[in-house]
Amino acid sequence: MAGWTRNPVDEDGNFDFGDSGARPGQFLGTRALYMDKAGAAVWLRDEIPFSSYRVEAEAAIPESVGFVGIAFAAKDEDNYELIYLAPVEIQYDPVMNGSMTWQIYNGPRYQKPLPDTTGSWTKLIVDVHPEVALVYLGDDPSPQLIVSNLQHKGEGRQGAIGLWNFLPAYVGRISVTEIEPTAIKARGTNLRELVKEGFVTEWLVSEPYPENTAPEQASGWRTVAVEENGTLNLNRQYTARPGLAVTAEAVVNVAEEGEFPIDFGFSDHLKLWINGEPVYEGSWRWQPPASDGRITADLVTLPIRWHAGENRIRAELTCAETFGWGLCAAIRTNRSRPAEAQALR
């Protein structure tokens, strides 16, 4: 099948370095592209003319902290698919409105733990298909990670690829080869299954406003369905800028009055009201080693006294960093069901 191999430091003009700061370097005796900015990408000037293709890159993380990966199916410089190698894991991390979203896309669907890969060369391979991607390491014929629901599918230019880093990393030889379409079926978002698990699956979300502004003045409301893992993904809707907040509202119908828990997770700062009463305020963000900001429904559990019939949930979510920004919530009783989101004004 058709394809090519090249080194990104070759002076053939195939890669657009832009303002990435990428430059020629050498690691363990191998000529390579050295990248040390945070979240920078070096894009191939010409798109790959294949709908299914394999990208194989020699990648190295020279220090204890660093990330290096392959960007593909780019819509633009702020929205693209991304799979990268971290010191002890592989991560799927679709970039949305300029933000990395690993705090939203976490767990075995999106991550694979690895032995420490720092200080050596690793062959990172990504098989790209229109809706699915498979990730391999070295000469192992079995995929380390299968991403069966690419989040930008159909939005971007399938053949737009690049090299990506966060903190110091090297990329040596890279090759691209056309491959046969995969037989793996893409997995969609199953809202019905999420409802059965108690998740709130639909929210009414305001436009962003400056933090410490009265949330009653929020405007520009839109109805937003959650992601496949039950998370309200604000990065998909807005550009995450520290100091911005949104209000999200939902209604839950409960068959009988009673006390049972609500489980929720969020990033970065949350104020939560149920039926007009404040029940929680806290922060959860990237502050290692104390917290990593990953959004999971089991971060906080609160016992709540619920009314029979409609119950109203209001959340104010403030952005403190340019990573994942969102909320997931589940009411752990089979007597409740999420209803259509509506404004509480």
N, C-alpha and C positions, 0 to 999 in steps of 0.2 A: 504494500500500500504506500501511498504518497506520504512524504514527510521531509524533515530537515533536522540538522544538528548544528549548533553553534555555541560559542562562548559569548556571553553578553558584553565582555570587555573588548571584543574584536571591533575594530574601527570600521564597521560596515554600515553604521547608521540605522540598524534595524530596530534599536530600542530608543525610546524617547525618555531621557533621564529627567527632563523637566526641572523642577526644583527639589528633587528627591535627595540631592546631596550624594547620590551613589557615585562611586569612583573605582578605578582599577585597584586591585589589591592582591595579596597572596596569603594563602593559609595552608599550612602543612605542605609547602612546596608546590601548591597548585595555584595557577593564575585564576582569579575570580573577581566577581563584582562585590565590592564591600559597601554595605548599607548600614547606617547607624542612626537614622532618624526614627521618630515614633510614628508608625502607621503610614509609612511612605510606600508608593508603588512606582515601579518602572514599567512602562507599557510598551508592548510590541507595536510598532507603527502600523503594520498591516495586519488585518484580521485573518485568522485561520479559516480557510475556505471549506471546512468540514463541519458537519453537524455532530459527529461523534469522533473524538480524538483523544490521544494519550499525550499528556505532558509529563516529561521525565526531567528532573532537575537534581543536580548535585548540590546539596545544601549543608551548611555548617553553622552551628551556634558556638562562637568561640568562648563565651563567658557563661557564668552561672545563670544569667537571666538574658533571654533573647528569644525572638520568634521569627520564623522565616517561612514563606509559603508562596502559593500560586493563586493568583486572582484570575477569574475567568467570567465569561458571560456578562461583561460590563455594560450597564446602561449608560453610565457616565462615570466621572472620577469619584463620585460620592455614593454610587450604588453599584455593587458588584458582588459576585460570589467569591468566597475566600476560604481556602483550606490551608492551614499552616502547621508547621512542626514547632512545638514548644519543647523545653528541656525534658519533660516527662509525659508528654501526651501529644496526640493529634487532635486538632480542634477544627470543626466547621463553624465559621463565623461570618455570616453574610453581612456585608457593610451596607447600612441603610442611612441615607441622608448624612453621610460622612462619619457615622458612628460604627464602631465595632459592637457587635451584639452578643458576645459570648456569655454575658450574664443572663440573657434570655434563652439562648440555645445551649443548654447545658444538659449533662446526663448522657447515657449510653447511645442515644440516637445521634449525638453530635460530637462526642468525645471518645477517645480511646487511650487509656493509660499505657505508658511505655517505660522501659528502662531508661535511665538517663542517657540522652543523646548528645550532650554537650562535649565540645573538645574534639570532635571527629567529623569526617564527612559522612553524610547519609544520603542515600538515593531516595528521593521523594517522588512518587508517581501518582498522578491523578488522571483517571479515566473520566472524561467529561461527556455527558449526554444531555439532551435537551431538558430532562427533568430529574436526572439521577447522576450521582458521581460516586466513584469507587476509589479508595485510597490504598496504596501499597507502599511498603518500605523495603528497600534493598531488593534481593532476589526472591523474596517470599512470594509464591504464586497466589497466596490467599489474601484477599483484601483485609486490611486492618480496620477499615471503617467503610460502611455503605451509607451514603446520604441519599435517602429515597424520596425526598421532597425538597428539592432546591427552591429556595424562597423567592428568587428572582426569575423563575422560569417564565419564558415568554415575554419578559420585559426588556432584556438586554440584547446585545449583539453577541450571538453564541460564540463567535470566533475571536472576540476581543479578550486577549490574555495579557497578564503582566506578572512581574516578580514583586513580592511584598515583604516588608520587614517591620519589626517593632524592636528597637534597640539593636545592638551590633549583630550582624549576620553576614554570611557570604553565600553567593550562588556561583557555581562554576558552570560546567557544560549543561546546556538545556537542549532537549530534543522534543519534537512534536511529530506524531504519527497518526494518520487516519486509522480508525478502528471500526469494527462492525458494531451496529447498534446493540445495546444490551437487552436481554430478555427480562430484566428486572422491571417490575411494574412500579410506577410512581405511586407513592402513598399520599393521599390527600388529607385534609383536615376533617375529622369526624366529630362534628359538633354534637350529634346525638349521643355518642359515647361519652363525651365530656359532660353532658347534662346528666347522664346516668351516674357519673362519678361525683355529682354535686357541684361542678364548676359553674360559676357565673360566666356565661359565654357571650354576652353582648352588653356593651357599655355605651352610654352617651357621654361623649368626651368634648370638653371645651377647647377653644384655641388656647395656646400658651399665653400666660400673663406674668408680670414680674412677681417674684415671691413676696410675701407679706402684703400683698394686695387682697382686699376683701374678696373671697371667692364668689360671693353673691353677684359680683359684677362680671363674672365670666360670661363669654359670648362665643358665637361662631360654632355652635354645637354640631357634632356629627356622630352618627351611630357606627360603632366599630366592633367587629367580631374578634374574638381572641384567636391566638395562634393554635397550632395543632397540639401544643402542650398546655393549653388553658391560660396562656399569658396574654394580657393586654399589652401589645407592643407599641409603645409610643414612638420609638425610633422610626417605625414604618410611616408614621403620620407626620412627624415634625423633626426639625433639626434640634438635637439635644444641646442646649447651651446652659451652663451653670447659672443659676439664679432665676430660671424660668419654672413656672408651675402650671399644671392643668388640674381641672376638676373632672372626675369621672363619676357617673351616677348609674345605678341599676336598681331594678325592682326584683324581689324574690317572693314568690307565692308559697305560703306554707299552709298545709292542710289543717293542722291543729296547733294551738298554742303550746309552747313548751320551751325548755332550756336545752340547747344542744350547741356544739361548737361550730365556729367558723375558723377555717385554716386559711392562712394567706402568706404570701411572700411578695417582696417589692424591691425596688431600687429607684431612687436613692433615699428620699425622705418622704414619710407617709403620715398624714393625718386622716383618721377614719371615724366616720359617724354612722350609726345605725339607728334608723327611725328618729333622726334629729339629735341623738345623744352622742357626745364624743366618747369613743371606746378605746382609742389607741393613738399614740404618736411616737415615732421612732425613726432611726436612720439605719440603713444597711447599704454599704457601698464597698468599693475596693479600698480596703485599709488593712493589708496583710501585716501580721498574721492573724489579727483579730477577726477579720471578716473579708469575704471576697466579693460580696455584692451579687452573687448568683441568685436568681429568682426561682424559688421552689415553694410549693404550696404548704410545706410543713415547717416554714420558718417560725411562724407564730400561730398559736392556737388560743382562742378566747371562748369561754362559755358565754352565750348570749341568750337572753330571754326573747323569744320570737313571738310575734302576734299571729293569730290565725288570719290568713289572707295575705294582703300585700305588706311587704316590709321593704323599707327604702335604705339603700346603701349609698353613701357619698364618700369619696376619697379625694384628697388633694395630694398630688404627687409632685414633688419638687426635684428638679435636676441639679445634681452637685458635681457631675463629671460627664465626660463625653463618651461613656460606654452605654451599657443597657439601661433603659429607662422604662419601667413598666410595673405591672401588678397582676397577680393571679389570686383568686379567692375561691374557696369551695366550702359549701355548707354540708356538713357530714350527717345528713339524715335523708332517708328515702321518702320523707314526707314533704320535701321541698322541691321546687323546680324554678330555674331562672325564667323570668318573663321578659317580654320585649322591653328594651331599655327606653327610658323616657326621662325628660327633664323633671326635676323636682322643684320647679319654681312656679 
